[in-house]
Amino acid sequence: MAKRKVDAEKRGFQARWEAEYLFTEVKGKPVCLLCGEILAVMKEYNVRRHDQTSQKHTNKDKNMDTEQRLQNVEELKRGLNEVAEEVAKSARPFTEGDFIKNCMLKAVCPDKRQLFSNVSLSRNTVAERVDQLSSNLKEQLVGKGKDFIAYSLTVDEIDSTLSTTEEFLALRPMHGTTTGQDLYEEGSRCQCVGTGVDQWRERMREENVTEELTAYHCIIHQESLCGKALKMEQVMSTITRAVNIIRAKGLNHRQFKAFSGRVCQGKVLQRCFELHEEICLFVETKGKDTTELRVETFLCEMAFLCDITSHLNVMNLQLQGWGRVISDMYNTVKEFKTKLSLWEMQMRKENLSHFPSCQTMKEKLSTAVFPSAQFADKLNILCCRLPTPICPL
């Protein structure tokens, strides 16, 4: 008689084993959720025997009813999936799971050692969970994509492997020639309603476009460009000339650093406002005219530009980083628009609590000189430039 082959029997994992025996399937093998042991054969007898006789299971584990087992399964899966998700988001090695587990056991919750010891966070387990999470997200996206009635294209430069072109050609089959005209005509048959770009509008050109398409710019760049709506280029050019005088020669730069102390990189406007008098004195020692730098109107505009740029930078940083989704960006821009409306009302009432540089300048000047109404109008213009998180170009 020929020897029986277990693989030929095509045994499969039964969903009820999760609640009855606290087992799950990993790569075609039954795995215990309590101790992480992998059984060789997908057989209910082996699974039941392990559940009843394993020395790694406590009496509490063995005496749980069906409802408690189901709850335990969900808690184990949720905890493992959350750890795997955080490992994947941070781009850390899959071996970090065991490291996290050991830290929890030794430092955070030593009194719950048995609870954490039942959670398997080995490299293979974390890798399997990350793969399952990725597959689930892909299935959800594909399922929702079947209901789409239109699409938009993300237009970017072509890399050396031509992968962008290959993905575009995969949208529809091409027969005959593949000239630019053929690609355009074939793509026009699809329901393309918009394009997304990550380059400046001036670097793009449109030819033979018969239908109206809406172009979208990167959300972070779009909000950064809103600063141009303030129309304060003259103030920036004056500050730039003063900074260029200082940095024109290495000796000037070293002398100014020794004279003024540490210059905070990335906060040029703030430092220029704080060191305004020192900058004027230093520029005068080089034989340059500082009349424009000492005009009261210029000082007020520099203070306002310093404060509003600081607020824009804070919002810009909130739009960046890992794990940011479009809903977070939408809320961030919406909150900033609400703040602009509040600041406009406060500025008209000469309340400068959110503009410390303006408050400092107002204390040095008379109330009649400080142009609160003018700055309130600029805040209103900036608010109007933020109608939606992603604005058409």
Secondary structure as UniProt FT lines:
FT   HELIX           7..9
FT   TURN            15..16
FT   HELIX           17..21
FT   STRAND          23..26
FT   TURN            27..28
FT   STRAND          29..32
FT   TURN            33..35
FT   HELIX           44..53
FT   TURN            55..56
FT   HELIX           59..62
FT   HELIX           66..89
FT   TURN            90..91
FT   TURN            94..95
FT   HELIX           96..103
FT   HELIX           104..108
FT   HELIX           110..112
FT   HELIX           113..117
FT   HELIX           123..145
FT   TURN            146..147
FT   STRAND          151..155
FT   TURN            160..161
FT   HELIX           163..169
FT   TURN            170..171
FT   HELIX           180..188
FT   STRAND          192..197
FT   HELIX           201..203
FT   STRAND          214..217
FT   HELIX           219..224
FT   HELIX           225..230
FT   HELIX           233..247
FT   HELIX           250..260
FT   TURN            265..266
FT   HELIX           268..274
FT   HELIX           276..285
FT   TURN            286..287
FT   HELIX           292..294
FT   HELIX           296..318
FT   TURN            322..323
FT   HELIX           326..348
FT   TURN            349..350
FT   TURN            353..354
FT   HELIX           356..364
FT   TURN            367..369
FT   HELIX           372..384
//
